[in-house]
Amino acid sequence: MIYEVTTRLRGDAEKRQVKDAHYGLIKNGGGVIFVEEFACGVTILERL
C-alpha cells in the first residue's frame, strides 16, 4: 500500500494517477474482537 501511494505522489502511476496529489493516507486493520478490528495502523505521506 505504501508503494502504491508513493508511486502516485511521485506522479509515476500512469493510468492510476491522481491529478496533483500532495498527500496520501494508508489505513490497514487486522484481527477481530467481536465485530471490531483488533489493531489498526495509519500512515500519512506528503509530497515535498
PyMOL commands that set and color helices and strands:
alter all, ss='L'
color gray80, all
select helices_A, chain A and resi 2-10+14-16
alter helices_A, ss='H'
color red, helices_A
select strands_A, chain A and resi 23-33+36-46
alter strands_A, ss='S'
color yellow, strands_A
deselect
rebuild
show_as cartoon
